[in-house]
Amino acid sequence: MLRGIELDSKSATNGRGGRSASYRITVQSNGNLLIGSAYTKQMNLQPGDEFEISLGRKHIRLKQIDEDGAVEE
């Protein structure tokens, strides 16, 4: 089963009338990318969930690894 989120600004609010997710991030001074809790909550991610990272010419793809260790397609 493939899990993902619809990148639609109408559904990006946090449910309390607060700030909506912008779908833009900036590389931090230490080189890290912080995705943020708005996205992890929308995808129902839990601490310890694992991902495979693959690099393209101008993109980074995260593929979630399921409980059996298989990459979800």
C-alpha positions in Angstrom: 0.0 0.0 0.0 1.4 3.4 -1.0 1.0 6.2 1.6 1.3 9.8 0.7 -0.3 13.2 1.0 -2.1 15.3 -1.4 -0.1 18.5 -1.9 -3.1 20.8 -2.0 -3.1 24.0 0.0 -6.8 23.7 0.9 -6.1 20.6 2.9 -2.9 21.8 4.5 -4.3 23.5 7.6 -3.6 22.0 11.0 -7.3 21.9 11.9 -7.2 24.7 14.5 -7.1 27.6 12.2 -3.4 28.0 12.5 -0.7 28.3 9.9 -0.9 26.0 6.9 2.0 23.9 5.5 3.8 25.8 2.8 5.4 22.8 1.0 8.7 24.7 0.9 11.7 24.1 3.1 15.1 25.6 3.4 18.4 23.9 4.0 19.6 24.7 7.5 23.0 26.1 8.3 24.2 22.6 9.3 23.1 21.1 6.0 20.0 19.4 7.3 16.5 19.5 5.8 13.7 19.7 8.3 10.4 18.4 6.9 8.2 19.5 9.9 5.3 18.0 11.9 2.6 19.3 9.5 3.7 16.7 7.0 4.4 13.9 9.3 1.0 14.3 11.0 -0.8 14.4 7.6 0.9 11.1 6.6 0.3 9.5 10.1 4.1 8.9 10.5 5.3 7.7 13.9 8.8 7.9 15.5 11.0 5.2 14.1 9.3 5.0 10.7 12.0 4.4 8.1 12.5 5.7 4.5 14.9 4.9 1.6 16.3 8.1 0.1 17.1 8.2 -3.6 18.5 11.2 -5.4 17.6 12.5 -8.9 19.0 15.4 -10.8 16.8 17.9 -9.1 14.8 16.0 -6.6 15.0 13.8 -3.5 12.6 10.9 -3.2 11.6 9.3 0.1 10.1 5.8 -0.1 8.7 4.5 3.1 9.9 1.1 4.3 7.1 -1.2 5.7 7.3 -3.3 8.8 8.7 -6.2 6.8 11.6 -4.2 5.5 10.3 -3.8 2.0 10.1 -0.5 0.2 6.5 0.6 -0.4 5.9 1.4 -4.1 
